[in-house]
């Protein structure tokens, strides 16, 4: 499961074609939101898995830091 999570996150943040975010664009942000939702569900069912807890905190922090820009981009696209 760890490998799959790492691959999903890497896919969402490293595609150069997803500008203006340097780390994945609006689609990458939306993918990361889905990953965070899944992490929260899995972390709640697997108990105290340290890796999942740390990964969830990192993903949540990244989402929080970029939320304003993502909202502005989403409104612009609309």
mmCIF file of the N, C-alpha and C atoms, coordinates in Angstrom:
data_MODEL
# 
_entry.id   MODEL 
# 
loop_
_atom_site.group_PDB 
_atom_site.id 
_atom_site.type_symbol 
_atom_site.label_atom_id 
_atom_site.label_alt_id 
_atom_site.label_comp_id 
_atom_site.label_asym_id 
_atom_site.label_entity_id 
_atom_site.label_seq_id 
_atom_site.pdbx_PDB_ins_code 
_atom_site.Cartn_x 
_atom_site.Cartn_y 
_atom_site.Cartn_z 
_atom_site.occupancy 
_atom_site.B_iso_or_equiv 
_atom_site.pdbx_formal_charge 
_atom_site.auth_seq_id 
_atom_site.auth_comp_id 
_atom_site.auth_asym_id 
_atom_site.auth_atom_id 
_atom_site.pdbx_PDB_model_num 
ATOM 1   N N  . UNK A 1 1  ? 0.821   -1.178 0.000   1.00 0.00 ? 1  UNK A N  1 
ATOM 2   C CA . UNK A 1 1  ? 0.000   0.000  0.000   1.00 0.00 ? 1  UNK A CA 1 
ATOM 3   C C  . UNK A 1 1  ? 0.874   1.254  0.000   1.00 0.00 ? 1  UNK A C  1 
ATOM 4   N N  . UNK A 1 2  ? 1.982   1.221  0.719   1.00 0.00 ? 2  UNK A N  1 
ATOM 5   C CA . UNK A 1 2  ? 2.868   2.379  0.781   1.00 0.00 ? 2  UNK A CA 1 
ATOM 6   C C  . UNK A 1 2  ? 3.358   2.774  -0.611  1.00 0.00 ? 2  UNK A C  1 
ATOM 7   N N  . UNK A 1 3  ? 3.731   1.812  -1.409  1.00 0.00 ? 3  UNK A N  1 
ATOM 8   C CA . UNK A 1 3  ? 4.221   2.092  -2.763  1.00 0.00 ? 3  UNK A CA 1 
ATOM 9   C C  . UNK A 1 3  ? 3.128   2.725  -3.615  1.00 0.00 ? 3  UNK A C  1 
ATOM 10  N N  . UNK A 1 4  ? 1.924   2.224  -3.512  1.00 0.00 ? 4  UNK A N  1 
ATOM 11  C CA . UNK A 1 4  ? 0.813   2.781  -4.279  1.00 0.00 ? 4  UNK A CA 1 
ATOM 12  C C  . UNK A 1 4  ? 0.514   4.217  -3.871  1.00 0.00 ? 4  UNK A C  1 
ATOM 13  N N  . UNK A 1 5  ? 0.552   4.489  -2.586  1.00 0.00 ? 5  UNK A N  1 
ATOM 14  C CA . UNK A 1 5  ? 0.317   5.856  -2.111  1.00 0.00 ? 5  UNK A CA 1 
ATOM 15  C C  . UNK A 1 5  ? 1.404   6.803  -2.605  1.00 0.00 ? 5  UNK A C  1 
ATOM 16  N N  . UNK A 1 6  ? 2.642   6.369  -2.501  1.00 0.00 ? 6  UNK A N  1 
ATOM 17  C CA . UNK A 1 6  ? 3.749   7.208  -2.975  1.00 0.00 ? 6  UNK A CA 1 
ATOM 18  C C  . UNK A 1 6  ? 3.624   7.490  -4.469  1.00 0.00 ? 6  UNK A C  1 
ATOM 19  N N  . UNK A 1 7  ? 3.249   6.478  -5.244  1.00 0.00 ? 7  UNK A N  1 
ATOM 20  C CA . UNK A 1 7  ? 3.093   6.646  -6.690  1.00 0.00 ? 7  UNK A CA 1 
ATOM 21  C C  . UNK A 1 7  ? 1.962   7.615  -7.004  1.00 0.00 ? 7  UNK A C  1 
ATOM 22  N N  . UNK A 1 8  ? 0.844   7.497  -6.313  1.00 0.00 ? 8  UNK A N  1 
ATOM 23  C CA . UNK A 1 8  ? -0.297  8.394  -6.541  1.00 0.00 ? 8  UNK A CA 1 
ATOM 24  C C  . UNK A 1 8  ? 0.069   9.837  -6.228  1.00 0.00 ? 8  UNK A C  1 
ATOM 25  N N  . UNK A 1 9  ? 0.765   10.055 -5.136  1.00 0.00 ? 9  UNK A N  1 
ATOM 26  C CA . UNK A 1 9  ? 1.160   11.410 -4.763  1.00 0.00 ? 9  UNK A CA 1 
ATOM 27  C C  . UNK A 1 9  ? 2.170   11.958 -5.757  1.00 0.00 ? 9  UNK A C  1 
ATOM 28  N N  . UNK A 1 10 ? 3.140   11.158 -6.121  1.00 0.00 ? 10 UNK A N  1 
ATOM 29  C CA . UNK A 1 10 ? 4.146   11.597 -7.093  1.00 0.00 ? 10 UNK A CA 1 
ATOM 30  C C  . UNK A 1 10 ? 3.473   11.976 -8.413  1.00 0.00 ? 10 UNK A C  1 
ATOM 31  N N  . UNK A 1 11 ? 2.492   11.201 -8.854  1.00 0.00 ? 11 UNK A N  1 
ATOM 32  C CA . UNK A 1 11 ? 1.771   11.507 -10.078 1.00 0.00 ? 11 UNK A CA 1 
ATOM 33  C C  . UNK A 1 11 ? 1.026   12.829 -9.981  1.00 0.00 ? 11 UNK A C  1 
ATOM 34  N N  . UNK A 1 12 ? 0.439   13.096 -8.824  1.00 0.00 ? 12 UNK A N  1 
ATOM 35  C CA . UNK A 1 12 ? -0.366  14.313 -8.687  1.00 0.00 ? 12 UNK A CA 1 
ATOM 36  C C  . UNK A 1 12 ? 0.472   15.577 -8.582  1.00 0.00 ? 12 UNK A C  1 
ATOM 37  N N  . UNK A 1 13 ? 1.711   15.476 -8.147  1.00 0.00 ? 13 UNK A N  1 
ATOM 38  C CA . UNK A 1 13 ? 2.491   16.689 -7.926  1.00 0.00 ? 13 UNK A CA 1 
ATOM 39  C C  . UNK A 1 13 ? 3.637   16.916 -8.891  1.00 0.00 ? 13 UNK A C  1 
ATOM 40  N N  . UNK A 1 14 ? 3.973   15.978 -9.729  1.00 0.00 ? 14 UNK A N  1 
ATOM 41  C CA . UNK A 1 14 ? 5.184   16.126 -10.538 1.00 0.00 ? 14 UNK A CA 1 
ATOM 42  C C  . UNK A 1 14 ? 4.973   16.257 -12.037 1.00 0.00 ? 14 UNK A C  1 
ATOM 43  N N  . UNK A 1 15 ? 3.779   16.464 -12.513 1.00 0.00 ? 15 UNK A N  1 
ATOM 44  C CA . UNK A 1 15 ? 3.574   16.581 -13.948 1.00 0.00 ? 15 UNK A CA 1 
ATOM 45  C C  . UNK A 1 15 ? 3.840   18.009 -14.403 1.00 0.00 ? 15 UNK A C  1 
ATOM 46  N N  . UNK A 1 16 ? 4.857   18.179 -15.217 1.00 0.00 ? 16 UNK A N  1 
ATOM 47  C CA . UNK A 1 16 ? 5.273   19.514 -15.657 1.00 0.00 ? 16 UNK A CA 1 
ATOM 48  C C  . UNK A 1 16 ? 4.206   20.207 -16.488 1.00 0.00 ? 16 UNK A C  1 
ATOM 49  N N  . UNK A 1 17 ? 3.320   19.452 -17.114 1.00 0.00 ? 17 UNK A N  1 
ATOM 50  C CA . UNK A 1 17 ? 2.287   20.059 -17.949 1.00 0.00 ? 17 UNK A CA 1 
ATOM 51  C C  . UNK A 1 17 ? 1.174   20.703 -17.143 1.00 0.00 ? 17 UNK A C  1 
ATOM 52  N N  . UNK A 1 18 ? 1.204   20.562 -15.834 1.00 0.00 ? 18 UNK A N  1 
ATOM 53  C CA . UNK A 1 18 ? 0.139   21.096 -14.981 1.00 0.00 ? 18 UNK A CA 1 
ATOM 54  C C  . UNK A 1 18 ? 0.558   22.416 -14.367 1.00 0.00 ? 18 UNK A C  1 
ATOM 55  N N  . UNK A 1 19 ? 0.543   23.462 -15.129 1.00 0.00 ? 19 UNK A N  1 
ATOM 56  C CA . UNK A 1 19 ? 0.873   24.793 -14.648 1.00 0.00 ? 19 UNK A CA 1 
ATOM 57  C C  . UNK A 1 19 ? -0.437  25.508 -14.368 1.00 0.00 ? 19 UNK A C  1 
ATOM 58  N N  . UNK A 1 20 ? -0.476  26.576 -13.566 1.00 0.00 ? 20 UNK A N  1 
ATOM 59  C CA . UNK A 1 20 ? 0.626   27.358 -13.046 1.00 0.00 ? 20 UNK A CA 1 
ATOM 60  C C  . UNK A 1 20 ? 1.210   26.852 -11.738 1.00 0.00 ? 20 UNK A C  1 
ATOM 61  N N  . UNK A 1 21 ? 0.632   25.849 -11.084 1.00 0.00 ? 21 UNK A N  1 
ATOM 62  C CA . UNK A 1 21 ? 1.315   25.312 -9.911  1.00 0.00 ? 21 UNK A CA 1 
ATOM 63  C C  . UNK A 1 21 ? 2.603   24.653 -10.372 1.00 0.00 ? 21 UNK A C  1 
ATOM 64  N N  . UNK A 1 22 ? 3.687   24.961 -9.705  1.00 0.00 ? 22 UNK A N  1 
ATOM 65  C CA . UNK A 1 22 ? 4.948   24.331 -10.081 1.00 0.00 ? 22 UNK A CA 1 
ATOM 66  C C  . UNK A 1 22 ? 4.946   22.869 -9.699  1.00 0.00 ? 22 UNK A C  1 
ATOM 67  N N  . UNK A 1 23 ? 4.003   22.424 -8.904  1.00 0.00 ? 23 UNK A N  1 
ATOM 68  C CA . UNK A 1 23 ? 4.003   21.058 -8.395  1.00 0.00 ? 23 UNK A CA 1 
ATOM 69  C C  . UNK A 1 23 ? 2.861   20.205 -8.890  1.00 0.00 ? 23 UNK A C  1 
ATOM 70  N N  . UNK A 1 24 ? 2.075   20.658 -9.858  1.00 0.00 ? 24 UNK A N  1 
ATOM 71  C CA . UNK A 1 24 ? 1.053   19.767 -10.377 1.00 0.00 ? 24 UNK A CA 1 
ATOM 72  C C  . UNK A 1 24 ? -0.222  20.408 -10.891 1.00 0.00 ? 24 UNK A C  1 
ATOM 73  N N  . UNK A 1 25 ? -0.371  21.701 -10.790 1.00 0.00 ? 25 UNK A N  1 
ATOM 74  C CA . UNK A 1 25 ? -1.550  22.361 -11.330 1.00 0.00 ? 25 UNK A CA 1 
ATOM 75  C C  . UNK A 1 25 ? -2.815  22.072 -10.542 1.00 0.00 ? 25 UNK A C  1 
ATOM 76  N N  . UNK A 1 26 ? -3.920  22.611 -11.048 1.00 0.00 ? 26 UNK A N  1 
ATOM 77  C CA . UNK A 1 26 ? -5.206  22.447 -10.387 1.00 0.00 ? 26 UNK A CA 1 
ATOM 78  C C  . UNK A 1 26 ? -5.626  20.982 -10.352 1.00 0.00 ? 26 UNK A C  1 
ATOM 79  N N  . UNK A 1 27 ? -5.405  20.269 -11.433 1.00 0.00 ? 27 UNK A N  1 
ATOM 80  C CA . UNK A 1 27 ? -5.757  18.838 -11.455 1.00 0.00 ? 27 UNK A CA 1 
ATOM 81  C C  . UNK A 1 27 ? -4.939  18.068 -10.421 1.00 0.00 ? 27 UNK A C  1 
ATOM 82  N N  . UNK A 1 28 ? -3.683  18.419 -10.284 1.00 0.00 ? 28 UNK A N  1 
ATOM 83  C CA . UNK A 1 28 ? -2.857  17.780 -9.269  1.00 0.00 ? 28 UNK A CA 1 
ATOM 84  C C  . UNK A 1 28 ? -3.364  18.064 -7.874  1.00 0.00 ? 28 UNK A C  1 
ATOM 85  N N  . UNK A 1 29 ? -3.796  19.301 -7.637  1.00 0.00 ? 29 UNK A N  1 
ATOM 86  C CA . UNK A 1 29 ? -4.345  19.666 -6.336  1.00 0.00 ? 29 UNK A CA 1 
ATOM 87  C C  . UNK A 1 29 ? -5.604  18.845 -6.053  1.00 0.00 ? 29 UNK A C  1 
ATOM 88  N N  . UNK A 1 30 ? -6.453  18.721 -7.070  1.00 0.00 ? 30 UNK A N  1 
ATOM 89  C CA . UNK A 1 30 ? -7.679  17.958 -6.892  1.00 0.00 ? 30 UNK A CA 1 
ATOM 90  C C  . UNK A 1 30 ? -7.384  16.476 -6.652  1.00 0.00 ? 30 UNK A C  1 
ATOM 91  N N  . UNK A 1 31 ? -6.379  15.946 -7.334  1.00 0.00 ? 31 UNK A N  1 
ATOM 92  C CA . UNK A 1 31 ? -5.968  14.571 -7.083  1.00 0.00 ? 31 UNK A CA 1 
ATOM 93  C C  . UNK A 1 31 ? -5.483  14.419 -5.646  1.00 0.00 ? 31 UNK A C  1 
ATOM 94  N N  . UNK A 1 32 ? -4.709  15.390 -5.193  1.00 0.00 ? 32 UNK A N  1 
ATOM 95  C CA . UNK A 1 32 ? -4.176  15.338 -3.841  1.00 0.00 ? 32 UNK A CA 1 
ATOM 96  C C  . UNK A 1 32 ? -5.296  15.408 -2.804  1.00 0.00 ? 32 UNK A C  1 
ATOM 97  N N  . UNK A 1 33 ? -6.356  16.157 -3.102  1.00 0.00 ? 33 UNK A N  1 
ATOM 98  C CA . UNK A 1 33 ? -7.514  16.182 -2.207  1.00 0.00 ? 33 UNK A CA 1 
ATOM 99  C C  . UNK A 1 33 ? -8.134  14.786 -2.083  1.00 0.00 ? 33 UNK A C  1 
ATOM 100 N N  . UNK A 1 34 ? -8.246  14.101 -3.203  1.00 0.00 ? 34 UNK A N  1 
ATOM 101 C CA . UNK A 1 34 ? -8.785  12.741 -3.185  1.00 0.00 ? 34 UNK A CA 1 
ATOM 102 C C  . UNK A 1 34 ? -7.891  11.783 -2.417  1.00 0.00 ? 34 UNK A C  1 
ATOM 103 N N  . UNK A 1 35 ? -6.591  11.940 -2.588  1.00 0.00 ? 35 UNK A N  1 
ATOM 104 C CA . UNK A 1 35 ? -5.641  11.114 -1.858  1.00 0.00 ? 35 UNK A CA 1 
ATOM 105 C C  . UNK A 1 35 ? -5.772  11.368 -0.357  1.00 0.00 ? 35 UNK A C  1 
ATOM 106 N N  . UNK A 1 36 ? -5.907  12.645 0.027   1.00 0.00 ? 36 UNK A N  1 
ATOM 107 C CA . UNK A 1 36 ? -6.055  12.994 1.447   1.00 0.00 ? 36 UNK A CA 1 
ATOM 108 C C  . UNK A 1 36 ? -7.316  12.363 2.023   1.00 0.00 ? 36 UNK A C  1 
ATOM 109 N N  . UNK A 1 37 ? -8.389  12.406 1.278   1.00 0.00 ? 37 UNK A N  1 
ATOM 110 C CA . UNK A 1 37 ? -9.635  11.797 1.743   1.00 0.00 ? 37 UNK A CA 1 
ATOM 111 C C  . UNK A 1 37 ? -9.446  10.295 1.976   1.00 0.00 ? 37 UNK A C  1 
ATOM 112 N N  . UNK A 1 38 ? -8.797  9.640  1.026   1.00 0.00 ? 38 UNK A N  1 
ATOM 113 C CA . UNK A 1 38 ? -8.527  8.218  1.180   1.00 0.00 ? 38 UNK A CA 1 
ATOM 114 C C  . UNK A 1 38 ? -7.608  7.920  2.352   1.00 0.00 ? 38 UNK A C  1 
ATOM 115 N N  . UNK A 1 39 ? -6.589  8.760  2.529   1.00 0.00 ? 39 UNK A N  1 
ATOM 116 C CA . UNK A 1 39 ? -5.666  8.574  3.656   1.00 0.00 ? 39 UNK A CA 1 
ATOM 117 C C  . UNK A 1 39 ? -6.388  8.684  4.993   1.00 0.00 ? 39 UNK A C  1 
ATOM 118 N N  . UNK A 1 40 ? -7.290  9.647  5.092   1.00 0.00 ? 40 UNK A N  1 
ATOM 119 C CA . UNK A 1 40 ? -8.030  9.819  6.340   1.00 0.00 ? 40 UNK A CA 1 
ATOM 120 C C  . UNK A 1 40 ? -8.907  8.596  6.622   1.00 0.00 ? 40 UNK A C  1 
ATOM 121 N N  . UNK A 1 41 ? -9.499  8.043  5.580   1.00 0.00 ? 41 UNK A N  1 
ATOM 122 C CA . UNK A 1 41 ? -10.332 6.845  5.760   1.00 0.00 ? 41 UNK A CA 1 
ATOM 123 C C  . UNK A 1 41 ? -9.482  5.647  6.150   1.00 0.00 ? 41 UNK A C  1 
ATOM 124 N N  . UNK A 1 42 ? -8.360  5.454  5.466   1.00 0.00 ? 42 UNK A N  1 
ATOM 125 C CA . UNK A 1 42 ? -7.490  4.307  5.743   1.00 0.00 ? 42 UNK A CA 1 
ATOM 126 C C  . UNK A 1 42 ? -6.843  4.431  7.114   1.00 0.00 ? 42 UNK A C  1 
ATOM 127 N N  . UNK A 1 43 ? -6.382  5.621  7.443   1.00 0.00 ? 43 UNK A N  1 
ATOM 128 C CA . UNK A 1 43 ? -5.726  5.824  8.737   1.00 0.00 ? 43 UNK A CA 1 
ATOM 129 C C  . UNK A 1 43 ? -6.687  5.543  9.879   1.00 0.00 ? 43 UNK A C  1 
ATOM 130 N N  . UNK A 1 44 ? -7.953  5.835  9.685   1.00 0.00 ? 44 UNK A N  1 
ATOM 131 C CA . UNK A 1 44 ? -8.935  5.580  10.728  1.00 0.00 ? 44 UNK A CA 1 
ATOM 132 C C  . UNK A 1 44 ? -9.225  4.104  10.921  1.00 0.00 ? 44 UNK A C  1 
ATOM 133 N N  . UNK A 1 45 ? -9.011  3.297  9.884   1.00 0.00 ? 45 UNK A N  1 
ATOM 134 C CA . UNK A 1 45 ? -9.316  1.874  9.989   1.00 0.00 ? 45 UNK A CA 1 
ATOM 135 C C  . UNK A 1 45 ? -8.108  1.017  10.326  1.00 0.00 ? 45 UNK A C  1 
ATOM 136 N N  . UNK A 1 46 ? -6.897  1.557  10.155  1.00 0.00 ? 46 UNK A N  1 
ATOM 137 C CA . UNK A 1 46 ? -5.702  0.742  10.381  1.00 0.00 ? 46 UNK A CA 1 
ATOM 138 C C  . UNK A 1 46 ? -5.047  1.003  11.725  1.00 0.00 ? 46 UNK A C  1 
ATOM 139 N N  . UNK A 1 47 ? -5.628  1.850  12.534  1.00 0.00 ? 47 UNK A N  1 
ATOM 140 C CA . UNK A 1 47 ? -5.044  2.113  13.845  1.00 0.00 ? 47 UNK A CA 1 
ATOM 141 C C  . UNK A 1 47 ? -3.939  3.151  13.780  1.00 0.00 ? 47 UNK A C  1 
ATOM 142 N N  . UNK A 1 48 ? -2.871  2.915  14.498  1.00 0.00 ? 48 UNK A N  1 
ATOM 143 C CA . UNK A 1 48 ? -1.814  3.901  14.670  1.00 0.00 ? 48 UNK A CA 1 
ATOM 144 C C  . UNK A 1 48 ? -0.610  3.630  13.763  1.00 0.00 ? 48 UNK A C  1 
ATOM 145 N N  . UNK A 1 49 ? -0.812  3.531  12.478  1.00 0.00 ? 49 UNK A N  1 
ATOM 146 C CA . UNK A 1 49 ? 0.272   3.326  11.534  1.00 0.00 ? 49 UNK A CA 1 
ATOM 147 C C  . UNK A 1 49 ? 1.051   4.633  11.389  1.00 0.00 ? 49 UNK A C  1 
ATOM 148 N N  . UNK A 1 50 ? 2.277   4.646  11.849  1.00 0.00 ? 50 UNK A N  1 
ATOM 149 C CA . UNK A 1 50 ? 3.076   5.879  11.870  1.00 0.00 ? 50 UNK A CA 1 
ATOM 150 C C  . UNK A 1 50 ? 3.310   6.441  10.470  1.00 0.00 ? 50 UNK A C  1 
ATOM 151 N N  . UNK A 1 51 ? 3.593   5.584  9.495   1.00 0.00 ? 51 UNK A N  1 
ATOM 152 C CA . UNK A 1 51 ? 3.820   6.051  8.134   1.00 0.00 ? 51 UNK A CA 1 
ATOM 153 C C  . UNK A 1 51 ? 2.591   6.779  7.599   1.00 0.00 ? 51 UNK A C  1 
ATOM 154 N N  . UNK A 1 52 ? 1.408   6.180  7.764   1.00 0.00 ? 52 UNK A N  1 
ATOM 155 C CA . UNK A 1 52 ? 0.187   6.799  7.253   1.00 0.00 ? 52 UNK A CA 1 
ATOM 156 C C  . UNK A 1 52 ? -0.122  8.105  7.969   1.00 0.00 ? 52 UNK A C  1 
ATOM 157 N N  . UNK A 1 53 ? 0.124   8.151  9.260   1.00 0.00 ? 53 UNK A N  1 
ATOM 158 C CA . UNK A 1 53 ? -0.108  9.391  10.000  1.00 0.00 ? 53 UNK A CA 1 
ATOM 159 C C  . UNK A 1 53 ? 0.799   10.511 9.501   1.00 0.00 ? 53 UNK A C  1 
ATOM 160 N N  . UNK A 1 54 ? 2.072   10.194 9.305   1.00 0.00 ? 54 UNK A N  1 
ATOM 161 C CA . UNK A 1 54 ? 3.028   11.195 8.830   1.00 0.00 ? 54 UNK A CA 1 
ATOM 162 C C  . UNK A 1 54 ? 2.674   11.650 7.412   1.00 0.00 ? 54 UNK A C  1 
ATOM 163 N N  . UNK A 1 55 ? 2.325   10.699 6.559   1.00 0.00 ? 55 UNK A N  1 
ATOM 164 C CA . UNK A 1 55 ? 1.964   11.025 5.186   1.00 0.00 ? 55 UNK A CA 1 
ATOM 165 C C  . UNK A 1 55 ? 0.702   11.878 5.144   1.00 0.00 ? 55 UNK A C  1 
ATOM 166 N N  . UNK A 1 56 ? -0.273  11.540 5.972   1.00 0.00 ? 56 UNK A N  1 
ATOM 167 C CA . UNK A 1 56 ? -1.512  12.313 6.023   1.00 0.00 ? 56 UNK A CA 1 
ATOM 168 C C  . UNK A 1 56 ? -1.244  13.750 6.449   1.00 0.00 ? 56 UNK A C  1 
ATOM 169 N N  . UNK A 1 57 ? -0.393  13.936 7.455   1.00 0.00 ? 57 UNK A N  1 
ATOM 170 C CA . UNK A 1 57 ? -0.045  15.302 7.886   1.00 0.00 ? 57 UNK A CA 1 
ATOM 171 C C  . UNK A 1 57 ? 0.638   16.089 6.772   1.00 0.00 ? 57 UNK A C  1 
ATOM 172 N N  . UNK A 1 58 ? 1.536   15.440 6.041   1.00 0.00 ? 58 UNK A N  1 
ATOM 173 C CA . UNK A 1 58 ? 2.248   16.123 4.960   1.00 0.00 ? 58 UNK A CA 1 
ATOM 174 C C  . UNK A 1 58 ? 1.292   16.521 3.834   1.00 0.00 ? 58 UNK A C  1 
ATOM 175 N N  . UNK A 1 59 ? 0.399   15.617 3.460   1.00 0.00 ? 59 UNK A N  1 
ATOM 176 C CA . UNK A 1 59 ? -0.565  15.916 2.401   1.00 0.00 ? 59 UNK A CA 1 
ATOM 177 C C  . UNK A 1 59 ? -1.513  17.024 2.856   1.00 0.00 ? 59 UNK A C  1 
ATOM 178 N N  . UNK A 1 60 ? -2.001  16.939 4.087   1.00 0.00 ? 60 UNK A N  1 
ATOM 179 C CA . UNK A 1 60 ? -2.894  17.986 4.607   1.00 0.00 ? 60 UNK A CA 1 
ATOM 180 C C  . UNK A 1 60 ? -2.208  19.345 4.633   1.00 0.00 ? 60 UNK A C  1 
ATOM 181 N N  . UNK A 1 61 ? -0.947  19.368 5.029   1.00 0.00 ? 61 UNK A N  1 
ATOM 182 C CA . UNK A 1 61 ? -0.194  20.628 5.079   1.00 0.00 ? 61 UNK A CA 1 
ATOM 183 C C  . UNK A 1 61 ? -0.039  21.211 3.666   1.00 0.00 ? 61 UNK A C  1 
ATOM 184 N N  . UNK A 1 62 ? 0.262   20.374 2.695   1.00 0.00 ? 62 UNK A N  1 
ATOM 185 C CA . UNK A 1 62 ? 0.405   20.836 1.313   1.00 0.00 ? 62 UNK A CA 1 
ATOM 186 C C  . UNK A 1 62 ? -0.907  21.396 0.793   1.00 0.00 ? 62 UNK A C  1 
ATOM 187 N N  . UNK A 1 63 ? -2.001  20.722 1.078   1.00 0.00 ? 63 UNK A N  1 
ATOM 188 C CA . UNK A 1 63 ? -3.306  21.216 0.647   1.00 0.00 ? 63 UNK A CA 1 
ATOM 189 C C  . UNK A 1 63 ? -3.622  22.559 1.297   1.00 0.00 ? 63 UNK A C  1 
ATOM 190 N N  . UNK A 1 64 ? -3.370  22.685 2.585   1.00 0.00 ? 64 UNK A N  1 
ATOM 191 C CA . UNK A 1 64 ? -3.658  23.937 3.292   1.00 0.00 ? 64 UNK A CA 1 
ATOM 192 C C  . UNK A 1 64 ? -2.832  25.099 2.752   1.00 0.00 ? 64 UNK A C  1 
ATOM 193 N N  . UNK A 1 65 ? -1.577  24.833 2.442   1.00 0.00 ? 65 UNK A N  1 
ATOM 194 C CA . UNK A 1 65 ? -0.688  25.890 1.950   1.00 0.00 ? 65 UNK A CA 1 
ATOM 195 C C  . UNK A 1 65 ? -1.098  26.387 0.570   1.00 0.00 ? 65 UNK A C  1 
ATOM 196 N N  . UNK A 1 66 ? -1.768  25.555 -0.209  1.00 0.00 ? 66 UNK A N  1 
ATOM 197 C CA . UNK A 1 66 ? -2.098  25.922 -1.586  1.00 0.00 ? 66 UNK A CA 1 
ATOM 198 C C  . UNK A 1 66 ? -3.588  26.093 -1.832  1.00 0.00 ? 66 UNK A C  1 
ATOM 199 N N  . UNK A 1 67 ? -4.387  26.053 -0.787  1.00 0.00 ? 67 UNK A N  1 
ATOM 200 C CA . UNK A 1 67 ? -5.831  26.120 -0.940  1.00 0.00 ? 67 UNK A CA 1 
ATOM 201 C C  . UNK A 1 67 ? -6.300  27.422 -1.590  1.00 0.00 ? 67 UNK A C  1 
ATOM 202 N N  . UNK A 1 68 ? -5.768  28.552 -1.154  1.00 0.00 ? 68 UNK A N  1 
ATOM 203 C CA . UNK A 1 68 ? -6.196  29.841 -1.698  1.00 0.00 ? 68 UNK A CA 1 
ATOM 204 C C  . UNK A 1 68 ? -5.939  29.921 -3.197  1.00 0.00 ? 68 UNK A C  1 
ATOM 205 N N  . UNK A 1 69 ? -4.758  29.523 -3.612  1.00 0.00 ? 69 UNK A N  1 
ATOM 206 C CA . UNK A 1 69 ? -4.428  29.552 -5.033  1.00 0.00 ? 69 UNK A CA 1 
ATOM 207 C C  . UNK A 1 69 ? -5.309  28.595 -5.826  1.00 0.00 ? 69 UNK A C  1 
ATOM 208 N N  . UNK A 1 70 ? -5.578  27.434 -5.270  1.00 0.00 ? 70 UNK A N  1 
ATOM 209 C CA . UNK A 1 70 ? -6.425  26.460 -5.953  1.00 0.00 ? 70 UNK A CA 1 
ATOM 210 C C  . UNK A 1 70 ? -7.852  26.989 -6.126  1.00 0.00 ? 70 UNK A C  1 
ATOM 211 N N  . UNK A 1 71 ? -8.376  27.641 -5.093  1.00 0.00 ? 71 UNK A N  1 
ATOM 212 C CA . UNK A 1 71 ? -9.723  28.205 -5.169  1.00 0.00 ? 71 UNK A CA 1 
ATOM 213 C C  . UNK A 1 71 ? -9.766  29.290 -6.243  1.00 0.00 ? 71 UNK A C  1 
ATOM 214 N N  . UNK A 1 72 ? -8.771  30.146 -6.282  1.00 0.00 ? 72 UNK A N  1 
ATOM 215 C CA . UNK A 1 72 ? -8.729  31.207 -7.296  1.00 0.00 ? 72 UNK A CA 1 
ATOM 216 C C  . UNK A 1 72 ? -8.654  30.629 -8.693  1.00 0.00 ? 72 UNK A C  1 
ATOM 217 N N  . UNK A 1 73 ? -7.850  29.603 -8.889  1.00 0.00 ? 73 UNK A N  1 
ATOM 218 C CA . UNK A 1 73 ? -7.739  28.966 -10.196 1.00 0.00 ? 73 UNK A CA 1 
ATOM 219 C C  . UNK A 1 73 ? -9.044  28.289 -10.597 1.00 0.00 ? 73 UNK A C  1 
ATOM 220 N N  . UNK A 1 74 ? -9.675  27.635 -9.638  1.00 0.00 ? 74 UNK A N  1 
ATOM 221 C CA . UNK A 1 74 ? -10.940 26.957 -9.915  1.00 0.00 ? 74 UNK A CA 1 
ATOM 222 C C  . UNK A 1 74 ? -11.999 27.968 -10.334 1.00 0.00 ? 74 UNK A C  1 
ATOM 223 N N  . UNK A 1 75 ? -12.055 29.112 -9.660  1.00 0.00 ? 75 UNK A N  1 
ATOM 224 C CA . UNK A 1 75 ? -13.018 30.162 -10.021 1.00 0.00 ? 75 UNK A CA 1 
ATOM 225 C C  . UNK A 1 75 ? -12.698 30.714 -11.407 1.00 0.00 ? 75 UNK A C  1 
ATOM 226 N N  . UNK A 1 76 ? -11.440 30.878 -11.715 1.00 0.00 ? 76 UNK A N  1 
ATOM 227 C CA . UNK A 1 76 ? -11.030 31.389 -13.023 1.00 0.00 ? 76 UNK A CA 1 
ATOM 228 C C  . UNK A 1 76 ? -11.417 30.418 -14.135 1.00 0.00 ? 76 UNK A C  1 
ATOM 229 N N  . UNK A 1 77 ? -11.221 29.132 -13.886 1.00 0.00 ? 77 UNK A N  1 
ATOM 230 C CA . UNK A 1 77 ? -11.573 28.117 -14.884 1.00 0.00 ? 77 UNK A CA 1 
ATOM 231 C C  . UNK A 1 77 ? -13.080 28.063 -15.096 1.00 0.00 ? 77 UNK A C  1 
ATOM 232 N N  . UNK A 1 78 ? -13.843 28.377 -14.047 1.00 0.00 ? 78 UNK A N  1 
ATOM 233 C CA . UNK A 1 78 ? -15.307 28.352 -14.126 1.00 0.00 ? 78 UNK A CA 1 
ATOM 234 C C  . UNK A 1 78 ? -15.813 29.519 -14.904 1.00 0.00 ? 78 UNK A C  1 
# 
